[in-house]
Amino acid sequence: MTIASIIGVGYSAWAIGQFYNQKKILTYIKSLSAYILGMVSFWIFPVLIGTILDLFNKH
């Protein structure tokens, strides 16, 4: 499962990098960082919203 996750992240970064300048390695590094930032924010925001709603429901 870990290997599949790494391959999935790598493939996603490669696919995003294909939309931009394909000849530069910096493009793929930027696409990887954008993908990771997007996934982190995708998981942080629901946790924050859920925590805030739980605090309001307890009072």
C-alpha positions, 0 to 999 in steps of 0.5 A: 500500500505504501508503494502504491501511494508513492507511485500515485503521488509521483504520477500525479506530480508528473501529470500536473507537470505535463501542463507546464514547461516539460523540459525543466525539473523545477516544474516537476518539483513545483507540481509535487509541492502544489500537490502535497500542499493541496492534499494537506489543506484537503485534510486540515480544513475538514478537521478544523471545521469538524472541531469547531462544529463539535465545540459549538455542539457541546455548549 
